[in-house]
Amino acid sequence: MKIRVKKVSETAVLPTHGSPYAAGYDLYADVGEDTVIKPHQTVMIDTGLQFELPDGYFAGIFARSGLAAKESLRPANCVGVCDSDYRGNYMVAVHNDGEIERVIKPHEKIAQMVVMAYLPLEFEETEELSDTSRGAGGFGSTGK
C-alpha cells in the first residue's frame, strides 16, 4: 500500500521502518531546537508531515517502547487516532511521566505510526441483548 505524504517543512523527516517486519513507522520531531518537557508536562511536537490515508484506514500514533521505558515519554492521549479525512500536520502530544526534565532534540524519534483498517458500523438500539456465559461480569470477573 502506498501512502501519500507531504512535507510541510524542509526539515521534516519521512517515517522510517525499524525492521522489515515492524508494524510501526517511526515519526520524527520537526523542531528547530531542543524542546524541554518538564515533569508531568505535555508539549505538542510537530512532525512537519501531512498524510493522505485511504478510506477505511486510520493512523494510530503509539509510544515508542524505548522512549517510554528509558525516558518516561509517551503520547499524552496514549494512542492518537488520525482519520483518513484529516489533512493537517501530524502532531504528537508528548507527555513526561517522569520526575526530571526531558529534552526532545530536532529529528528525534518521538512516536510510531501504525496504519490500520477499521470497520464502518451502524448502531441499532435495542431493549435486550443476547445472553452469554460471562454476562455483565467485568474488571477481573474472568480471573486474575
N, C-alpha and C positions, 0 to 999 in steps of 0.2 A: 504494500500500500504506500502510495506517495502522499505526503502531507505538504501542502504549500505553506511556506513560512516567509515572512517579510521582516528584514532587519530595519528597524526604525532609528537605529543609531549605528554609526560607523564602528563603534567599539563593541557592539553586541556579538556574542559568540553563539553559533548554531549548536543545538543539542548534540551531545555525543553519547555513544553507546559504550559502556564499560567492558562488555564481553559479548560475543556473538549470541548468547542465549539470555542476556539480561532483558527483563521486561521493561525496565525503566530507562529513560534517556535523561542524562544529566542536563540541568538548567544552570546557567551561569549568571552571576551578578553583573549587571551592566551599571556599575557605579564609577564615578570619576576619581574617587579617593576612598581610603579606608573608612568604613562606616561602623561606628561603635554602637553596640547594643548592650545597654545596661541590664543588670539582673532584673528579671521579671518584666522586661520591656519588650514591646513588639515594634518592629520597624519594617516598613514596606520597602522591598528591594525589587527594582525593575530588572527584567531580563533583556529589555530592548528588542523583544521579539513579538510578533503577532502571527497567529496561525489560522489556517482555514481547514477545519476538520470536516470530513464528510458527514452528511446527515446519518443519524443512527449511532454516532460515536461522540464521546466526550473525552477530555483530558483530565485525568486525576493527577493532582500535584501532591506528591508524598515526600516525607522526610527522607534524607539520605542517612542510612543507618550509622555510618561513621561519624557524621556531623552531629547526630543526635546523641550517640553514646559517648563520644570524646569531647564534644564542645557544648553539649546541652542546648543545641539549637534545633528548632523544628518549625514547620509551618504552624502558625498560631491557630488555624482552624483544623489542625491535624491532617485533613485531606481537603485540598481545594478541588472544586469542580468547575471546569471551563467548558461551557456548552458549545456545540458546533456553530451556533449563530453569533457567537461573540467574536468581534474583530479587533478589540483593543489590545493594549500591551498586556502580556502575561506578567503579573506581579506576584511576588511571594511575600506574605506577611510573616517574617521570620521572628520567632519568639525565643527569648533566652530564659530557659528554665533554671539556669544555674545561679550561683551566688557571686560570680565575678563577671566583670565586663568581658564581652567577646567582640571580636572585630571581623567584619566581612570585608575582604580585600577585593579590588577590581578583578573580575574574571574568575572568582572563586566559585566552585560548585555549591549551589545553595539548596537544591531540591531535585527530585526526579519526577519526570512526567511519564505516565503510562496512559496510552490511548486505548480506550475500552468501548466495546459495543454496549448498548443498552436496549431494553425492550420498551416500546411505547405501550402505555397502559390506559385502560379506562376503569374507573371505579364505579361499581354498582352497589348502591346502598341496599341493605337487606336487614330484616328483623332478626334472623337467625343465621349462625354459621354451622358448618358440619362439625360433628364430634370427632375427636382424636383421642388416642390413649394418653397423651400428655395434657390435653385440655388447656386450661389457663395457667398452668404452672410455669413460673419463670424465675430468673435470677437464682440459679443453683438448684432448681427443682429436679433436675435430671442427674444430679450427682455433685461431687465437689469440684 
